[in-house]
């Protein structure tokens, strides 16, 4: 059966549909030896030869979903620009799946990160309409004042868009918790730096209803079926 090439790539676990479209626009996708630049091009994975960066894409595989406590020093990309570059995917490299991260954390940010091979699921989770909140704990080099909190709460411009946190709360002298909606690249760091705070450590502790719990740094676990359904909005969270 023929599918749009962006949908076929997402279903095969290459990336979210949006990220697959970007791969196409970058000229990294070939169909039967020809570079494809249009995500609406139709493809049949049973008959056509589809490749990304020269790697053949096969039929859909079993869908899997993981929660990882990301350590510092790892990057959320599939491209290794040097032998010393540590990828988040290295941590799960022993698994027999083509995984990618749902959204990103920058190299030095630690904490909760989701990985999957289900592009449609990833697209639902990261789409702004899903309104999936992300909560972070930030430690700063300075003491946090009421003025800092007010400025952060007012929001600011990140990647050409105005963003405003859902909540900002001081926890200790130099520690605060901040909850945001749509995650922009380095959004938390930008908001704190705009308020005059220098970030010492940054950790994401929650995505939607999912938390790190007692998961050690560098460890991961599979999501339960209930967690998957709640996150994608097809099931309400059970109240204990």
C-alpha positions, 0 to 999 in steps of 0.5 A, a space after each residue: 500500500 502506498 503512503 506519503 513518504 513522510 508518513 512511511 518514514 514516521 511509521 518505520 520509526 525514523 523520526 516524528 513526521 515533522 522531523 521526517 519532513 525536515 529530512 526530506 527538505 534537507 535532501 537526505 531521503 532517496 526513493 529508488 535512487 532518486 533524491 526526494 524533496 517533496 514529503 507528499 511523494 507516495 511510496 510502497 515499502 513492499 516494492 520501493 527502495 527507500 533510504 535515509 542517509 544511504 540506510 535502507 528503510 524497511 517495513 514497520 517494526 514493533 512500536 516501543 516507548 522508553 523513558 530515560 534519565 538522561 545524563 549530562 554530556 549526551 546529545 539528542 541527535 542521530 548524527 555523530 560528527 566525531 568519534 568522541 561525541 556521545 549520543 543519547 541513542 548510545 545508551 539504548 544501542 543494544 536494543 534491536 530498534 531504530 529509536 529517536 528522541 521525542 523532543 530534545 534536551 541540550 547537551 548539559 541538561 539532564 533528566 526525563 527524555 522519551 524515546 520511541 520508534 513511533 513517529 505518529 505517537 511522537 508527533 501527538 506528544 510534541 504538537 502544541 495542541 497536546 498541551 503536554 507540560 514539562 517541568 524543570 528544576 534549575 540551580 543557579 549561581 546566584 540567589 533567586 530574588 522576587 524580581 528574578 521570579 517576576 521577570 521569568 514569569 513574564 516570559 520572553 522571546 525564544 526562537 522568534 516566538 514569545 513564550 511564557 511559563 505556566 508557573 515559576 516557584 523558588 525552592 531554595 536559595 538558588 533553586 527554582 522549579 519552572 513549568 512550560 508548555 511547548 518546549 523551544 530549544 534552550 527555552 529554560 536557559 534563555 528565560 533564566 538568562 534574560 532575568 539575569 540568572 546564570 544556570 549551574 544545573 538544569 534537570 527536567 523532572 516531568 513530562 505530562 504525568 510522567 516523572 523520573 521517580 527513583 530512576 537513576 541517571 543513565 537508566 531507562 524503562 519501558 512505558 506502560 500501556 496506560 502511560 502511553 495512552 494517557 500521554 497521547 490523550 486516548 485515556 484519562 489518568 487513573 486517580 488513586 
